[in-house]
Amino acid sequence: MFRRREPVPFAFIAEADKFRSNVTPPPRERASAGQMAGRWLIGLTVVAGLAGSLILGMPALSQDQSPATTQHSEASDGR
């Protein structure tokens, strides 16, 4: 490794490139049954909401092939 050319006021900053920790982090705790059930419930709620909005929104997004009636304004009928 190369040495830094600019002066560093603190020695630990200069040596930070070489520092390696020998401390391992603690193992992750396993989720409880209640937490797992909550995650599944939230996931199912999100999926059901997306599916429901898709099902309810499809008729509004579909285009009619042939419009049965044409709309006229009532203001133009009196002329």
MDAnalysis code that builds the backbone (N, CA, C; Angstrom):
import MDAnalysis as mda
import numpy as np

u = mda.Universe.empty(237, n_residues=79, atom_resindex=np.repeat(np.arange(79), 3), trajectory=True)
u.add_TopologyAttr("name", ["N", "CA", "C"] * 79)
u.add_TopologyAttr("resid", np.arange(1, 80))
u.add_TopologyAttr("resname", ["MET", "PHE", "ARG", "ARG", "ARG", "GLU", "PRO", "VAL", "PRO", "PHE", "ALA", "PHE", "ILE", "ALA", "GLU", "ALA", "ASP", "LYS", "PHE", "ARG", "SER", "ASN", "VAL", "THR", "PRO", "PRO", "PRO", "ARG", "GLU", "ARG", "ALA", "SER", "ALA", "GLY", "GLN", "MET", "ALA", "GLY", "ARG", "TRP", "LEU", "ILE", "GLY", "LEU", "THR", "VAL", "VAL", "ALA", "GLY", "LEU", "ALA", "GLY", "SER", "LEU", "ILE", "LEU", "GLY", "MET", "PRO", "ALA", "LEU", "SER", "GLN", "ASP", "GLN", "SER", "PRO", "ALA", "THR", "THR", "GLN", "HIS", "SER", "GLU", "ALA", "SER", "ASP", "GLY", "ARG"])
u.atoms.positions = np.array([
    [0.844, -1.179, 0.000],
    [0.000, 0.000, 0.000],
    [0.889, 1.242, 0.000],
    [0.362, 2.305, -0.499],
    [1.127, 3.537, -0.554],
    [0.793, 4.402, 0.657],
    [1.709, 5.226, 1.029],
    [1.512, 6.136, 2.147],
    [0.845, 7.410, 1.643],
    [0.043, 8.013, 2.470],
    [-0.597, 9.280, 2.100],
    [0.418, 10.407, 2.173],
    [0.311, 11.318, 1.256],
    [1.262, 12.418, 1.221],
    [0.781, 13.608, 2.047],
    [-0.533, 13.789, 2.175],
    [-1.017, 14.938, 2.929],
    [-0.971, 14.619, 4.424],
    [-0.741, 15.613, 5.246],
    [-0.677, 15.366, 6.686],
    [-2.073, 15.049, 7.234],
    [-2.119, 14.082, 8.113],
    [-3.370, 13.673, 8.734],
    [-3.270, 13.981, 10.221],
    [-4.206, 14.722, 10.780],
    [-4.064, 15.136, 12.180],
    [-4.223, 14.001, 13.182],
    [-4.934, 12.944, 12.831],
    [-5.152, 11.867, 13.783],
    [-4.551, 10.580, 13.228],
    [-3.845, 9.885, 14.049],
    [-3.153, 8.680, 13.606],
    [-4.129, 7.577, 13.228],
    [-5.268, 7.485, 13.929],
    [-6.195, 6.387, 13.617],
    [-6.837, 6.554, 12.255],
    [-6.940, 7.774, 11.745],
    [-7.472, 7.973, 10.406],
    [-6.452, 7.499, 9.378],
    [-5.194, 7.754, 9.630],
    [-4.145, 7.339, 8.708],
    [-4.020, 5.827, 8.662],
    [-4.266, 5.172, 9.791],
    [-4.141, 3.721, 9.852],
    [-5.457, 3.008, 9.549],
    [-6.505, 3.723, 9.217],
    [-7.811, 3.110, 8.997],
    [-7.822, 2.196, 7.782],
    [-6.958, 2.450, 6.809],
    [-6.908, 1.592, 5.625],
    [-6.447, 0.181, 5.974],
    [-5.594, 0.058, 6.967],
    [-5.037, -1.240, 7.325],
    [-5.852, -1.970, 8.388],
    [-6.799, -1.300, 9.008],
    [-7.501, -1.880, 10.146],
    [-8.445, -2.988, 9.707],
    [-8.348, -4.114, 10.358],
    [-9.257, -5.233, 10.135],
    [-9.794, -5.658, 11.485],
    [-11.069, -5.807, 11.586],
    [-11.671, -6.213, 12.851],
    [-11.668, -7.724, 12.966],
    [-11.374, -8.203, 14.173],
    [-11.443, -9.630, 14.416],
    [-12.689, -9.993, 15.226],
    [-13.598, -9.045, 15.365],
    [-14.829, -9.273, 16.114],
    [-15.932, -9.619, 15.128],
    [-16.554, -10.751, 15.323],
    [-17.651, -11.150, 14.451],
    [-18.965, -10.632, 15.028],
    [-19.880, -10.190, 14.176],
    [-21.162, -9.704, 14.684],
    [-21.979, -10.871, 15.244],
    [-22.879, -10.578, 16.166],
    [-23.699, -11.658, 16.726],
    [-24.639, -12.226, 15.670],
    [-25.030, -13.477, 15.808],
    [-25.934, -14.068, 14.823],
    [-27.305, -13.395, 14.873],
    [-27.955, -13.355, 13.729],
    [-29.276, -12.726, 13.653],
    [-30.302, -13.568, 14.385],
    [-31.213, -12.880, 15.051],
    [-32.279, -13.598, 15.744],
    [-33.299, -14.083, 14.724],
    [-33.826, -15.263, 14.972],
    [-34.861, -15.799, 14.099],
    [-36.174, -15.113, 14.413],
    [-36.959, -14.881, 13.396],
    [-38.253, -14.231, 13.587],
    [-39.211, -15.187, 14.295],
    [-40.034, -14.621, 15.171],
    [-40.997, -15.452, 15.881],
    [-42.157, -15.797, 14.946],
    [-43.007, -16.698, 15.421],
    [-44.149, -17.121, 14.601],
    [-45.100, -15.947, 14.358],
    [-45.264, -15.100, 15.351],
    [-46.136, -13.931, 15.177],
    [-45.602, -12.954, 14.149],
    [-44.281, -12.762, 14.141],
    [-43.680, -11.872, 13.152],
    [-43.797, -12.448, 11.748],
    [-43.593, -13.754, 11.620],
    [-43.740, -14.387, 10.308],
    [-45.181, -14.297, 9.821],
    [-46.135, -14.535, 10.709],
    [-47.544, -14.437, 10.325],
    [-47.895, -13.013, 9.926],
    [-47.358, -12.032, 10.632],
    [-47.602, -10.637, 10.278],
    [-47.047, -10.281, 8.918],
    [-45.854, -10.777, 8.626],
    [-45.262, -10.508, 7.306],
    [-46.083, -11.128, 6.194],
    [-46.543, -12.378, 6.411],
    [-47.385, -13.042, 5.408],
    [-48.700, -12.288, 5.234],
    [-49.269, -11.815, 6.329],
    [-50.547, -11.101, 6.254],
    [-50.398, -9.788, 5.496],
    [-49.320, -9.081, 5.756],
    [-49.085, -7.827, 5.029],
    [-48.860, -8.112, 3.542],
    [-48.095, -9.148, 3.240],
    [-47.856, -9.499, 1.838],
    [-49.127, -9.886, 1.116],
    [-49.961, -10.701, 1.773],
    [-51.226, -11.094, 1.154],
    [-52.157, -9.898, 0.978],
    [-52.140, -8.971, 1.928],
    [-52.984, -7.777, 1.811],
    [-52.548, -6.923, 0.623],
    [-51.259, -6.771, 0.443],
    [-50.759, -5.982, -0.687],
    [-51.115, -6.650, -2.009],
    [-50.914, -7.960, -2.096],
    [-51.218, -8.678, -3.333],
    [-52.714, -8.643, -3.619],
    [-53.543, -8.821, -2.575],
    [-54.993, -8.774, -2.780],
    [-55.442, -7.377, -3.198],
    [-54.836, -6.352, -2.649],
    [-55.174, -4.991, -3.053],
    [-54.822, -4.718, -4.499],
    [-53.649, -5.169, -4.926],
    [-53.263, -4.982, -6.326],
    [-54.169, -5.764, -7.268],
    [-54.490, -7.005, -6.892],
    [-55.369, -7.813, -7.740],
    [-56.769, -7.215, -7.785],
    [-57.271, -6.757, -6.662],
    [-58.601, -6.146, -6.635],
    [-58.669, -4.872, -7.450],
    [-57.643, -4.039, -7.348],
    [-57.650, -2.807, -8.142],
    [-57.544, -3.111, -9.629],
    [-56.832, -4.162, -9.969],
    [-56.742, -4.556, -11.376],
    [-58.087, -5.071, -11.882],
    [-58.742, -5.887, -11.073],
    [-60.043, -6.440, -11.486],
    [-61.091, -5.338, -11.591],
    [-61.126, -4.435, -10.615],
    [-62.118, -3.365, -10.646],
    [-61.778, -2.290, -11.679],
    [-60.500, -2.136, -12.000],
    [-60.105, -1.090, -12.936],
    [-60.128, -1.501, -14.384],
    [-60.157, -2.786, -14.672],
    [-60.133, -3.234, -16.066],
    [-61.334, -2.749, -16.877],
    [-62.561, -2.785, -16.358],
    [-63.663, -2.270, -17.177],
    [-63.517, -0.779, -17.503],
    [-62.949, -0.023, -16.614],
    [-62.770, 1.403, -16.878],
    [-61.675, 1.647, -17.906],
    [-60.712, 0.737, -18.006],
    [-59.620, 0.915, -18.951],
    [-59.920, 0.361, -20.339],
    [-60.923, -0.495, -20.436],
    [-61.216, -1.094, -21.732],
    [-61.904, -0.091, -22.643],
    [-61.598, -0.174, -23.928],
    [-62.195, 0.718, -24.909],
    [-63.351, 0.001, -25.580],
    [-64.466, 0.716, -25.723],
    [-65.601, 0.134, -26.420],
    [-65.274, 0.052, -27.909],
    [-65.696, -1.052, -28.537],
    [-65.402, -1.242, -29.948],
    [-66.248, -0.308, -30.813],
    [-67.525, -0.202, -30.496],
    [-68.386, 0.717, -31.250],
    [-69.276, 1.465, -30.255],
    [-69.143, 2.746, -30.207],
    [-69.994, 3.498, -29.278],
    [-71.455, 3.422, -29.727],
    [-72.341, 3.021, -28.833],
    [-73.750, 2.829, -29.159],
    [-74.475, 4.172, -29.293],
    [-74.166, 5.098, -28.457],
    [-74.842, 6.398, -28.519],
    [-73.794, 7.488, -28.633],
    [-74.176, 8.538, -29.311],
    [-73.305, 9.701, -29.368],
    [-73.888, 10.740, -28.434],
    [-73.056, 11.433, -27.760],
    [-73.521, 12.414, -26.787],
    [-73.625, 13.775, -27.447],
    [-74.761, 14.429, -27.192],
    [-74.974, 15.785, -27.689],
    [-75.260, 16.659, -26.494],
    [-74.859, 17.864, -26.581],
    [-75.148, 18.781, -25.492],
    [-76.577, 19.315, -25.647],
    [-77.226, 19.550, -24.534],
    [-78.604, 20.057, -24.565],
    [-78.630, 21.513, -25.000],
    [-77.552, 22.215, -24.886],
    [-77.511, 23.629, -25.284],
    [-77.661, 23.762, -26.795],
    [-77.170, 22.792, -27.562],
    [-77.264, 22.909, -29.014],
    [-78.629, 22.456, -29.538],
    [-79.484, 21.817, -28.706],
    [-80.802, 21.353, -29.162],
    [-81.773, 22.500, -29.380],
    [-81.649, 23.581, -28.653],
    [-82.607, 24.687, -28.764],
    [-82.369, 25.601, -29.928],
    [-81.390, 25.394, -30.717],
    [-81.076, 26.305, -31.827],
    [-81.864, 25.992, -33.048],
])
